[in-house]
Amino acid sequence: MTATAGREAGFTLLEMLVVLVVLGMLVVGLAQGVRAGLTMWGAQTRRISETSELDAVARILRTLLSELPASSSSIVTASAPEIKGHPDSLEFVGDLPTGLGTTRRADITIELRNGRLALRWIPRRHELSGAPPPEPTETELLGRVDHLDFAYWGAPVSGQPAAWQAQWDGPDIPELIRLRLGFARGDRRRWPDLIAAPKH
C-alpha cells in the first residue's frame, strides 16, 4: 500500500514529458499568433497610410480643378490663355491656399516629373514687369507614379457637340476635367478616375 500511495502522489517521467510538450506547443502557438498579429497590424498601418495619402492628394486636386476661376485677369489674349491642357500636364491660373485662411492667385502646373506627381507654381503678376519671372515652387503630391492622363470634356469649337478632348487651349475652361493616374506593376495603390467640374 505504501508503494501504491507513493506512485499516486507524484508524476511519472512520461506525464512530465507530455506536459512539457503541450507547454512548448502553447508557447510556439502564442509566439506565432503574436508574430501574425504584428505583421497584420504593420500591413494595415501601411495600407491606411497609402489610402490617406491618396485621399489627401485627390482632395487637393479636386479643390484646385473645381475652383478654376472663369476669368483670372481683366485682359485675356490669345497668346496668354488661362488654361492649357495636355494629355500629360495641365497649366492654369488658380487660387492656392496660403495656410492662413486666404488664397493667392498663381500660375499652376500639374505634371509628372521623374515618377512624381508634381504641383509647380509661381505667383501671378497682375502688372507688366521687365524683371525675370521667379523660379517656380515645386511640391511633390504623390510619389512612385507610372503615368498621368488628363482629358477635357467640352466643345472645342462653338456649335460642335461636347466630347472628351485630349488637348484644351484657350481662355474658356472645359465643363469637366478627368485625371487618371497609373502606378507601376506590383504597386497595390489604386486611383479611381478623378472627375472635377469647374465652376462656371
PyMOL commands that place a pseudoatom at each C-alpha (Angstrom):
pseudoatom trace, name=CA, resn=MET, resi=1, chain=A, elem=C, hetatm=0, pos=[0.000, 0.000, 0.000]
pseudoatom trace, name=CA, resn=THR, resi=2, chain=A, elem=C, hetatm=0, pos=[2.862, 2.368, 0.686]
pseudoatom trace, name=CA, resn=ALA, resi=3, chain=A, elem=C, hetatm=0, pos=[4.354, 1.865, -2.794]
pseudoatom trace, name=CA, resn=THR, resi=4, chain=A, elem=C, hetatm=0, pos=[0.947, 2.443, -4.436]
pseudoatom trace, name=CA, resn=ALA, resi=5, chain=A, elem=C, hetatm=0, pos=[0.378, 5.659, -2.441]
pseudoatom trace, name=CA, resn=GLY, resi=6, chain=A, elem=C, hetatm=0, pos=[3.843, 6.939, -3.454]
pseudoatom trace, name=CA, resn=ARG, resi=7, chain=A, elem=C, hetatm=0, pos=[3.149, 6.392, -7.153]
pseudoatom trace, name=CA, resn=GLU, resi=8, chain=A, elem=C, hetatm=0, pos=[-0.204, 8.215, -6.958]
pseudoatom trace, name=CA, resn=ALA, resi=9, chain=A, elem=C, hetatm=0, pos=[1.297, 11.186, -5.115]
pseudoatom trace, name=CA, resn=GLY, resi=10, chain=A, elem=C, hetatm=0, pos=[3.925, 12.077, -7.790]
pseudoatom trace, name=CA, resn=PHE, resi=11, chain=A, elem=C, hetatm=0, pos=[4.225, 12.397, -11.604]
pseudoatom trace, name=CA, resn=THR, resi=12, chain=A, elem=C, hetatm=0, pos=[5.828, 9.871, -13.845]
pseudoatom trace, name=CA, resn=LEU, resi=13, chain=A, elem=C, hetatm=0, pos=[8.503, 10.820, -16.386]
pseudoatom trace, name=CA, resn=LEU, resi=14, chain=A, elem=C, hetatm=0, pos=[6.046, 10.218, -19.220]
pseudoatom trace, name=CA, resn=GLU, resi=15, chain=A, elem=C, hetatm=0, pos=[3.488, 12.596, -17.687]
pseudoatom trace, name=CA, resn=MET, resi=16, chain=A, elem=C, hetatm=0, pos=[6.166, 15.279, -17.269]
pseudoatom trace, name=CA, resn=LEU, resi=17, chain=A, elem=C, hetatm=0, pos=[7.223, 14.895, -20.912]
pseudoatom trace, name=CA, resn=VAL, resi=18, chain=A, elem=C, hetatm=0, pos=[3.611, 15.215, -22.084]
pseudoatom trace, name=CA, resn=VAL, resi=19, chain=A, elem=C, hetatm=0, pos=[3.172, 18.380, -20.008]
pseudoatom trace, name=CA, resn=LEU, resi=20, chain=A, elem=C, hetatm=0, pos=[6.393, 19.882, -21.395]
pseudoatom trace, name=CA, resn=VAL, resi=21, chain=A, elem=C, hetatm=0, pos=[5.399, 19.064, -24.983]
pseudoatom trace, name=CA, resn=VAL, resi=22, chain=A, elem=C, hetatm=0, pos=[1.943, 20.636, -24.524]
pseudoatom trace, name=CA, resn=LEU, resi=23, chain=A, elem=C, hetatm=0, pos=[3.501, 23.704, -22.866]
pseudoatom trace, name=CA, resn=GLY, resi=24, chain=A, elem=C, hetatm=0, pos=[6.001, 24.025, -25.716]
pseudoatom trace, name=CA, resn=MET, resi=25, chain=A, elem=C, hetatm=0, pos=[3.230, 23.842, -28.294]
pseudoatom trace, name=CA, resn=LEU, resi=26, chain=A, elem=C, hetatm=0, pos=[1.294, 26.550, -26.435]
pseudoatom trace, name=CA, resn=VAL, resi=27, chain=A, elem=C, hetatm=0, pos=[4.358, 28.814, -26.341]
pseudoatom trace, name=CA, resn=VAL, resi=28, chain=A, elem=C, hetatm=0, pos=[5.030, 28.268, -30.070]
pseudoatom trace, name=CA, resn=GLY, resi=29, chain=A, elem=C, hetatm=0, pos=[1.354, 28.934, -30.864]
pseudoatom trace, name=CA, resn=LEU, resi=30, chain=A, elem=C, hetatm=0, pos=[1.368, 32.128, -28.820]
pseudoatom trace, name=CA, resn=ALA, resi=31, chain=A, elem=C, hetatm=0, pos=[4.591, 33.306, -30.487]
pseudoatom trace, name=CA, resn=GLN, resi=32, chain=A, elem=C, hetatm=0, pos=[3.190, 32.605, -33.953]
pseudoatom trace, name=CA, resn=GLY, resi=33, chain=A, elem=C, hetatm=0, pos=[-0.045, 34.370, -33.061]
pseudoatom trace, name=CA, resn=VAL, resi=34, chain=A, elem=C, hetatm=0, pos=[1.813, 37.441, -31.804]
pseudoatom trace, name=CA, resn=ARG, resi=35, chain=A, elem=C, hetatm=0, pos=[4.012, 37.475, -34.925]
pseudoatom trace, name=CA, resn=ALA, resi=36, chain=A, elem=C, hetatm=0, pos=[0.981, 37.155, -37.228]
pseudoatom trace, name=CA, resn=GLY, resi=37, chain=A, elem=C, hetatm=0, pos=[-0.837, 39.899, -35.321]
pseudoatom trace, name=CA, resn=LEU, resi=38, chain=A, elem=C, hetatm=0, pos=[2.142, 42.268, -35.593]
pseudoatom trace, name=CA, resn=THR, resi=39, chain=A, elem=C, hetatm=0, pos=[2.522, 41.505, -39.321]
pseudoatom trace, name=CA, resn=MET, resi=40, chain=A, elem=C, hetatm=0, pos=[-1.169, 42.221, -39.981]
pseudoatom trace, name=CA, resn=TRP, resi=41, chain=A, elem=C, hetatm=0, pos=[-1.002, 45.366, -37.872]
pseudoatom trace, name=CA, resn=GLY, resi=42, chain=A, elem=C, hetatm=0, pos=[2.001, 46.636, -39.880]
pseudoatom trace, name=CA, resn=ALA, resi=43, chain=A, elem=C, hetatm=0, pos=[0.278, 45.820, -43.193]
pseudoatom trace, name=CA, resn=GLN, resi=44, chain=A, elem=C, hetatm=0, pos=[-2.900, 47.580, -42.062]
pseudoatom trace, name=CA, resn=THR, resi=45, chain=A, elem=C, hetatm=0, pos=[-0.909, 50.641, -40.959]
pseudoatom trace, name=CA, resn=ARG, resi=46, chain=A, elem=C, hetatm=0, pos=[0.847, 50.828, -44.341]
pseudoatom trace, name=CA, resn=ARG, resi=47, chain=A, elem=C, hetatm=0, pos=[-2.455, 50.410, -46.210]
pseudoatom trace, name=CA, resn=ILE, resi=48, chain=A, elem=C, hetatm=0, pos=[-4.152, 53.129, -44.156]
pseudoatom trace, name=CA, resn=SER, resi=49, chain=A, elem=C, hetatm=0, pos=[-1.189, 55.433, -44.768]
pseudoatom trace, name=CA, resn=GLU, resi=50, chain=A, elem=C, hetatm=0, pos=[-1.329, 54.829, -48.544]
pseudoatom trace, name=CA, resn=THR, resi=51, chain=A, elem=C, hetatm=0, pos=[-5.091, 55.346, -48.635]
pseudoatom trace, name=CA, resn=SER, resi=52, chain=A, elem=C, hetatm=0, pos=[-4.938, 58.547, -46.596]
pseudoatom trace, name=CA, resn=GLU, resi=53, chain=A, elem=C, hetatm=0, pos=[-2.168, 59.877, -48.858]
pseudoatom trace, name=CA, resn=LEU, resi=54, chain=A, elem=C, hetatm=0, pos=[-4.232, 59.178, -51.993]
pseudoatom trace, name=CA, resn=ASP, resi=55, chain=A, elem=C, hetatm=0, pos=[-7.310, 60.723, -50.374]
pseudoatom trace, name=CA, resn=ALA, resi=56, chain=A, elem=C, hetatm=0, pos=[-5.427, 63.900, -49.421]
pseudoatom trace, name=CA, resn=VAL, resi=57, chain=A, elem=C, hetatm=0, pos=[-4.000, 64.294, -52.945]
pseudoatom trace, name=CA, resn=ALA, resi=58, chain=A, elem=C, hetatm=0, pos=[-7.436, 63.700, -54.501]
pseudoatom trace, name=CA, resn=ARG, resi=59, chain=A, elem=C, hetatm=0, pos=[-8.993, 66.371, -52.266]
pseudoatom trace, name=CA, resn=ILE, resi=60, chain=A, elem=C, hetatm=0, pos=[-6.271, 68.903, -53.153]
pseudoatom trace, name=CA, resn=LEU, resi=61, chain=A, elem=C, hetatm=0, pos=[-6.614, 68.267, -56.885]
pseudoatom trace, name=CA, resn=ARG, resi=62, chain=A, elem=C, hetatm=0, pos=[-10.428, 68.305, -56.793]
pseudoatom trace, name=CA, resn=THR, resi=63, chain=A, elem=C, hetatm=0, pos=[-10.375, 71.640, -54.969]
pseudoatom trace, name=CA, resn=LEU, resi=64, chain=A, elem=C, hetatm=0, pos=[-7.917, 73.193, -57.423]
pseudoatom trace, name=CA, resn=LEU, resi=65, chain=A, elem=C, hetatm=0, pos=[-9.737, 71.914, -60.514]
pseudoatom trace, name=CA, resn=SER, resi=66, chain=A, elem=C, hetatm=0, pos=[-13.253, 72.612, -59.246]
pseudoatom trace, name=CA, resn=GLU, resi=67, chain=A, elem=C, hetatm=0, pos=[-12.481, 76.208, -58.347]
pseudoatom trace, name=CA, resn=LEU, resi=68, chain=A, elem=C, hetatm=0, pos=[-10.848, 77.302, -61.575]
pseudoatom trace, name=CA, resn=PRO, resi=69, chain=A, elem=C, hetatm=0, pos=[-11.719, 80.976, -61.995]
pseudoatom trace, name=CA, resn=ALA, resi=70, chain=A, elem=C, hetatm=0, pos=[-13.684, 81.695, -65.161]
pseudoatom trace, name=CA, resn=SER, resi=71, chain=A, elem=C, hetatm=0, pos=[-11.532, 84.746, -65.820]
pseudoatom trace, name=CA, resn=SER, resi=72, chain=A, elem=C, hetatm=0, pos=[-8.460, 85.292, -63.736]
pseudoatom trace, name=CA, resn=SER, resi=73, chain=A, elem=C, hetatm=0, pos=[-7.413, 88.559, -65.338]
pseudoatom trace, name=CA, resn=SER, resi=74, chain=A, elem=C, hetatm=0, pos=[-9.142, 91.517, -66.875]
pseudoatom trace, name=CA, resn=ILE, resi=75, chain=A, elem=C, hetatm=0, pos=[-7.339, 91.067, -70.207]
pseudoatom trace, name=CA, resn=VAL, resi=76, chain=A, elem=C, hetatm=0, pos=[-7.161, 87.651, -71.836]
pseudoatom trace, name=CA, resn=THR, resi=77, chain=A, elem=C, hetatm=0, pos=[-5.179, 87.377, -75.033]
pseudoatom trace, name=CA, resn=ALA, resi=78, chain=A, elem=C, hetatm=0, pos=[-4.724, 84.529, -77.446]
pseudoatom trace, name=CA, resn=SER, resi=79, chain=A, elem=C, hetatm=0, pos=[-1.032, 84.430, -76.600]
pseudoatom trace, name=CA, resn=ALA, resi=80, chain=A, elem=C, hetatm=0, pos=[-1.705, 84.009, -72.892]
pseudoatom trace, name=CA, resn=PRO, resi=81, chain=A, elem=C, hetatm=0, pos=[-4.571, 81.532, -72.413]
pseudoatom trace, name=CA, resn=GLU, resi=82, chain=A, elem=C, hetatm=0, pos=[-5.910, 80.944, -68.944]
pseudoatom trace, name=CA, resn=ILE, resi=83, chain=A, elem=C, hetatm=0, pos=[-5.774, 77.153, -69.277]
pseudoatom trace, name=CA, resn=LYS, resi=84, chain=A, elem=C, hetatm=0, pos=[-3.535, 74.896, -71.347]
pseudoatom trace, name=CA, resn=GLY, resi=85, chain=A, elem=C, hetatm=0, pos=[-4.462, 71.264, -71.115]
pseudoatom trace, name=CA, resn=HIS, resi=86, chain=A, elem=C, hetatm=0, pos=[-2.290, 68.493, -72.499]
pseudoatom trace, name=CA, resn=PRO, resi=87, chain=A, elem=C, hetatm=0, pos=[-2.692, 64.721, -72.122]
pseudoatom trace, name=CA, resn=ASP, resi=88, chain=A, elem=C, hetatm=0, pos=[0.142, 64.611, -69.560]
pseudoatom trace, name=CA, resn=SER, resi=89, chain=A, elem=C, hetatm=0, pos=[0.010, 68.062, -67.932]
pseudoatom trace, name=CA, resn=LEU, resi=90, chain=A, elem=C, hetatm=0, pos=[-2.316, 70.926, -67.099]
pseudoatom trace, name=CA, resn=GLU, resi=91, chain=A, elem=C, hetatm=0, pos=[-1.381, 74.604, -66.807]
pseudoatom trace, name=CA, resn=PHE, resi=92, chain=A, elem=C, hetatm=0, pos=[-3.875, 77.092, -65.452]
pseudoatom trace, name=CA, resn=VAL, resi=93, chain=A, elem=C, hetatm=0, pos=[-4.337, 80.175, -63.334]
pseudoatom trace, name=CA, resn=GLY, resi=94, chain=A, elem=C, hetatm=0, pos=[-5.901, 79.369, -59.980]
pseudoatom trace, name=CA, resn=ASP, resi=95, chain=A, elem=C, hetatm=0, pos=[-6.011, 80.135, -56.291]
pseudoatom trace, name=CA, resn=LEU, resi=96, chain=A, elem=C, hetatm=0, pos=[-3.642, 78.352, -53.919]
pseudoatom trace, name=CA, resn=PRO, resi=97, chain=A, elem=C, hetatm=0, pos=[-4.329, 78.286, -50.175]
pseudoatom trace, name=CA, resn=THR, resi=98, chain=A, elem=C, hetatm=0, pos=[-1.715, 80.120, -48.126]
pseudoatom trace, name=CA, resn=GLY, resi=99, chain=A, elem=C, hetatm=0, pos=[-2.325, 78.167, -44.927]
pseudoatom trace, name=CA, resn=LEU, resi=100, chain=A, elem=C, hetatm=0, pos=[-3.565, 81.311, -43.200]
pseudoatom trace, name=CA, resn=GLY, resi=101, chain=A, elem=C, hetatm=0, pos=[-7.185, 81.047, -44.316]
pseudoatom trace, name=CA, resn=THR, resi=102, chain=A, elem=C, hetatm=0, pos=[-6.595, 83.046, -47.500]
pseudoatom trace, name=CA, resn=THR, resi=103, chain=A, elem=C, hetatm=0, pos=[-5.618, 82.220, -51.064]
pseudoatom trace, name=CA, resn=ARG, resi=104, chain=A, elem=C, hetatm=0, pos=[-3.215, 83.705, -53.573]
pseudoatom trace, name=CA, resn=ARG, resi=105, chain=A, elem=C, hetatm=0, pos=[-3.513, 83.761, -57.337]
pseudoatom trace, name=CA, resn=ALA, resi=106, chain=A, elem=C, hetatm=0, pos=[-0.827, 81.696, -59.064]
pseudoatom trace, name=CA, resn=ASP, resi=107, chain=A, elem=C, hetatm=0, pos=[0.204, 80.174, -62.367]
pseudoatom trace, name=CA, resn=ILE, resi=108, chain=A, elem=C, hetatm=0, pos=[-0.112, 76.453, -61.620]
pseudoatom trace, name=CA, resn=THR, resi=109, chain=A, elem=C, hetatm=0, pos=[1.142, 73.389, -63.466]
pseudoatom trace, name=CA, resn=ILE, resi=110, chain=A, elem=C, hetatm=0, pos=[0.230, 69.803, -62.599]
pseudoatom trace, name=CA, resn=GLU, resi=111, chain=A, elem=C, hetatm=0, pos=[2.516, 67.299, -64.296]
pseudoatom trace, name=CA, resn=LEU, resi=112, chain=A, elem=C, hetatm=0, pos=[4.508, 64.111, -63.944]
pseudoatom trace, name=CA, resn=ARG, resi=113, chain=A, elem=C, hetatm=0, pos=[8.210, 64.713, -63.217]
pseudoatom trace, name=CA, resn=ASN, resi=114, chain=A, elem=C, hetatm=0, pos=[10.627, 61.837, -62.699]
pseudoatom trace, name=CA, resn=GLY, resi=115, chain=A, elem=C, hetatm=0, pos=[7.941, 59.456, -61.473]
pseudoatom trace, name=CA, resn=ARG, resi=116, chain=A, elem=C, hetatm=0, pos=[6.385, 62.056, -59.155]
pseudoatom trace, name=CA, resn=LEU, resi=117, chain=A, elem=C, hetatm=0, pos=[3.052, 63.838, -59.476]
pseudoatom trace, name=CA, resn=ALA, resi=118, chain=A, elem=C, hetatm=0, pos=[4.210, 67.415, -59.011]
pseudoatom trace, name=CA, resn=LEU, resi=119, chain=A, elem=C, hetatm=0, pos=[2.468, 70.741, -58.431]
pseudoatom trace, name=CA, resn=ARG, resi=120, chain=A, elem=C, hetatm=0, pos=[4.554, 73.658, -59.726]
pseudoatom trace, name=CA, resn=TRP, resi=121, chain=A, elem=C, hetatm=0, pos=[3.510, 77.265, -59.226]
pseudoatom trace, name=CA, resn=ILE, resi=122, chain=A, elem=C, hetatm=0, pos=[4.665, 80.859, -59.337]
pseudoatom trace, name=CA, resn=PRO, resi=123, chain=A, elem=C, hetatm=0, pos=[2.780, 83.904, -58.005]
pseudoatom trace, name=CA, resn=ARG, resi=124, chain=A, elem=C, hetatm=0, pos=[0.535, 85.519, -60.618]
pseudoatom trace, name=CA, resn=ARG, resi=125, chain=A, elem=C, hetatm=0, pos=[1.639, 89.015, -61.577]
pseudoatom trace, name=CA, resn=HIS, resi=126, chain=A, elem=C, hetatm=0, pos=[-1.069, 91.483, -62.480]
pseudoatom trace, name=CA, resn=GLU, resi=127, chain=A, elem=C, hetatm=0, pos=[1.343, 94.138, -63.696]
pseudoatom trace, name=CA, resn=LEU, resi=128, chain=A, elem=C, hetatm=0, pos=[3.763, 94.015, -66.589]
pseudoatom trace, name=CA, resn=SER, resi=129, chain=A, elem=C, hetatm=0, pos=[7.326, 93.802, -65.394]
pseudoatom trace, name=CA, resn=GLY, resi=130, chain=A, elem=C, hetatm=0, pos=[10.704, 93.626, -67.080]
pseudoatom trace, name=CA, resn=ALA, resi=131, chain=A, elem=C, hetatm=0, pos=[12.090, 91.564, -64.217]
pseudoatom trace, name=CA, resn=PRO, resi=132, chain=A, elem=C, hetatm=0, pos=[12.667, 87.867, -64.879]
pseudoatom trace, name=CA, resn=PRO, resi=133, chain=A, elem=C, hetatm=0, pos=[9.927, 85.615, -63.557]
pseudoatom trace, name=CA, resn=PRO, resi=134, chain=A, elem=C, hetatm=0, pos=[10.674, 83.925, -60.231]
pseudoatom trace, name=CA, resn=GLU, resi=135, chain=A, elem=C, hetatm=0, pos=[11.680, 80.289, -60.094]
pseudoatom trace, name=CA, resn=PRO, resi=136, chain=A, elem=C, hetatm=0, pos=[8.633, 78.029, -59.722]
pseudoatom trace, name=CA, resn=THR, resi=137, chain=A, elem=C, hetatm=0, pos=[7.968, 76.357, -56.410]
pseudoatom trace, name=CA, resn=GLU, resi=138, chain=A, elem=C, hetatm=0, pos=[7.587, 72.605, -56.812]
pseudoatom trace, name=CA, resn=THR, resi=139, chain=A, elem=C, hetatm=0, pos=[5.692, 70.357, -54.414]
pseudoatom trace, name=CA, resn=GLU, resi=140, chain=A, elem=C, hetatm=0, pos=[5.529, 66.588, -54.708]
pseudoatom trace, name=CA, resn=LEU, resi=141, chain=A, elem=C, hetatm=0, pos=[1.943, 65.454, -54.336]
pseudoatom trace, name=CA, resn=LEU, resi=142, chain=A, elem=C, hetatm=0, pos=[2.477, 61.736, -54.886]
pseudoatom trace, name=CA, resn=GLY, resi=143, chain=A, elem=C, hetatm=0, pos=[5.486, 59.528, -55.488]
pseudoatom trace, name=CA, resn=ARG, resi=144, chain=A, elem=C, hetatm=0, pos=[6.045, 56.342, -57.499]
pseudoatom trace, name=CA, resn=VAL, resi=145, chain=A, elem=C, hetatm=0, pos=[3.586, 57.314, -60.262]
pseudoatom trace, name=CA, resn=ASP, resi=146, chain=A, elem=C, hetatm=0, pos=[3.967, 55.491, -63.584]
pseudoatom trace, name=CA, resn=HIS, resi=147, chain=A, elem=C, hetatm=0, pos=[1.730, 57.576, -65.848]
pseudoatom trace, name=CA, resn=LEU, resi=148, chain=A, elem=C, hetatm=0, pos=[-0.625, 60.554, -65.797]
pseudoatom trace, name=CA, resn=ASP, resi=149, chain=A, elem=C, hetatm=0, pos=[-3.507, 61.172, -68.186]
pseudoatom trace, name=CA, resn=PHE, resi=150, chain=A, elem=C, hetatm=0, pos=[-5.745, 64.251, -68.453]
pseudoatom trace, name=CA, resn=ALA, resi=151, chain=A, elem=C, hetatm=0, pos=[-8.906, 64.571, -70.553]
pseudoatom trace, name=CA, resn=TYR, resi=152, chain=A, elem=C, hetatm=0, pos=[-11.220, 67.566, -71.024]
pseudoatom trace, name=CA, resn=TRP, resi=153, chain=A, elem=C, hetatm=0, pos=[-14.971, 67.479, -71.669]
pseudoatom trace, name=CA, resn=GLY, resi=154, chain=A, elem=C, hetatm=0, pos=[-16.411, 70.213, -73.793]
pseudoatom trace, name=CA, resn=ALA, resi=155, chain=A, elem=C, hetatm=0, pos=[-16.910, 71.529, -77.313]
pseudoatom trace, name=CA, resn=PRO, resi=156, chain=A, elem=C, hetatm=0, pos=[-13.602, 72.633, -78.846]
pseudoatom trace, name=CA, resn=VAL, resi=157, chain=A, elem=C, hetatm=0, pos=[-15.445, 74.914, -81.265]
pseudoatom trace, name=CA, resn=SER, resi=158, chain=A, elem=C, hetatm=0, pos=[-18.749, 76.655, -80.622]
pseudoatom trace, name=CA, resn=GLY, resi=159, chain=A, elem=C, hetatm=0, pos=[-21.631, 74.770, -82.198]
pseudoatom trace, name=CA, resn=GLN, resi=160, chain=A, elem=C, hetatm=0, pos=[-19.950, 71.364, -82.129]
pseudoatom trace, name=CA, resn=PRO, resi=161, chain=A, elem=C, hetatm=0, pos=[-21.102, 68.613, -79.742]
pseudoatom trace, name=CA, resn=ALA, resi=162, chain=A, elem=C, hetatm=0, pos=[-19.213, 68.217, -76.486]
pseudoatom trace, name=CA, resn=ALA, resi=163, chain=A, elem=C, hetatm=0, pos=[-16.857, 65.250, -76.160]
pseudoatom trace, name=CA, resn=TRP, resi=164, chain=A, elem=C, hetatm=0, pos=[-13.692, 64.218, -74.321]
pseudoatom trace, name=CA, resn=GLN, resi=165, chain=A, elem=C, hetatm=0, pos=[-10.694, 66.082, -75.715]
pseudoatom trace, name=CA, resn=ALA, resi=166, chain=A, elem=C, hetatm=0, pos=[-7.016, 65.211, -75.291]
pseudoatom trace, name=CA, resn=GLN, resi=167, chain=A, elem=C, hetatm=0, pos=[-5.998, 68.893, -75.575]
pseudoatom trace, name=CA, resn=TRP, resi=168, chain=A, elem=C, hetatm=0, pos=[-7.536, 72.110, -74.283]
pseudoatom trace, name=CA, resn=ASP, resi=169, chain=A, elem=C, hetatm=0, pos=[-6.148, 75.538, -75.031]
pseudoatom trace, name=CA, resn=GLY, resi=170, chain=A, elem=C, hetatm=0, pos=[-7.819, 78.868, -74.511]
pseudoatom trace, name=CA, resn=PRO, resi=171, chain=A, elem=C, hetatm=0, pos=[-9.413, 81.254, -72.079]
pseudoatom trace, name=CA, resn=ASP, resi=172, chain=A, elem=C, hetatm=0, pos=[-12.597, 79.173, -71.700]
pseudoatom trace, name=CA, resn=ILE, resi=173, chain=A, elem=C, hetatm=0, pos=[-12.495, 76.305, -69.253]
pseudoatom trace, name=CA, resn=PRO, resi=174, chain=A, elem=C, hetatm=0, pos=[-13.846, 72.828, -70.025]
pseudoatom trace, name=CA, resn=GLU, resi=175, chain=A, elem=C, hetatm=0, pos=[-17.040, 71.576, -68.457]
pseudoatom trace, name=CA, resn=LEU, resi=176, chain=A, elem=C, hetatm=0, pos=[-15.252, 68.586, -66.888]
pseudoatom trace, name=CA, resn=ILE, resi=177, chain=A, elem=C, hetatm=0, pos=[-11.624, 67.647, -66.275]
pseudoatom trace, name=CA, resn=ARG, resi=178, chain=A, elem=C, hetatm=0, pos=[-10.688, 63.994, -65.822]
pseudoatom trace, name=CA, resn=LEU, resi=179, chain=A, elem=C, hetatm=0, pos=[-7.436, 62.911, -64.214]
pseudoatom trace, name=CA, resn=ARG, resi=180, chain=A, elem=C, hetatm=0, pos=[-6.162, 59.334, -64.315]
pseudoatom trace, name=CA, resn=LEU, resi=181, chain=A, elem=C, hetatm=0, pos=[-3.089, 58.043, -62.520]
pseudoatom trace, name=CA, resn=GLY, resi=182, chain=A, elem=C, hetatm=0, pos=[-1.383, 54.716, -63.005]
pseudoatom trace, name=CA, resn=PHE, resi=183, chain=A, elem=C, hetatm=0, pos=[1.172, 53.039, -60.779]
pseudoatom trace, name=CA, resn=ALA, resi=184, chain=A, elem=C, hetatm=0, pos=[3.901, 50.558, -61.578]
pseudoatom trace, name=CA, resn=ARG, resi=185, chain=A, elem=C, hetatm=0, pos=[3.133, 46.854, -61.739]
pseudoatom trace, name=CA, resn=GLY, resi=186, chain=A, elem=C, hetatm=0, pos=[3.094, 45.385, -58.266]
pseudoatom trace, name=CA, resn=ASP, resi=187, chain=A, elem=C, hetatm=0, pos=[2.035, 48.657, -56.612]
pseudoatom trace, name=CA, resn=ARG, resi=188, chain=A, elem=C, hetatm=0, pos=[-1.168, 47.939, -54.678]
pseudoatom trace, name=CA, resn=ARG, resi=189, chain=A, elem=C, hetatm=0, pos=[-2.420, 51.519, -54.754]
pseudoatom trace, name=CA, resn=ARG, resi=190, chain=A, elem=C, hetatm=0, pos=[-5.495, 52.189, -56.880]
pseudoatom trace, name=CA, resn=TRP, resi=191, chain=A, elem=C, hetatm=0, pos=[-6.583, 55.595, -58.163]
pseudoatom trace, name=CA, resn=PRO, resi=192, chain=A, elem=C, hetatm=0, pos=[-10.183, 55.862, -59.371]
pseudoatom trace, name=CA, resn=ASP, resi=193, chain=A, elem=C, hetatm=0, pos=[-10.757, 58.435, -62.100]
pseudoatom trace, name=CA, resn=LEU, resi=194, chain=A, elem=C, hetatm=0, pos=[-10.984, 61.895, -60.605]
pseudoatom trace, name=CA, resn=ILE, resi=195, chain=A, elem=C, hetatm=0, pos=[-13.556, 63.989, -62.498]
pseudoatom trace, name=CA, resn=ALA, resi=196, chain=A, elem=C, hetatm=0, pos=[-13.892, 67.621, -61.470]
pseudoatom trace, name=CA, resn=ALA, resi=197, chain=A, elem=C, hetatm=0, pos=[-16.491, 70.093, -62.679]
pseudoatom trace, name=CA, resn=PRO, resi=198, chain=A, elem=C, hetatm=0, pos=[-15.040, 73.622, -62.705]
pseudoatom trace, name=CA, resn=LYS, resi=199, chain=A, elem=C, hetatm=0, pos=[-17.424, 76.314, -61.568]
pseudoatom trace, name=CA, resn=HIS, resi=200, chain=A, elem=C, hetatm=0, pos=[-18.549, 78.464, -64.500]
for i in range(1, 200): cmd.bond("trace and resi %d" % i, "trace and resi %d" % (i + 1))
show_as sticks, trace
zoom trace
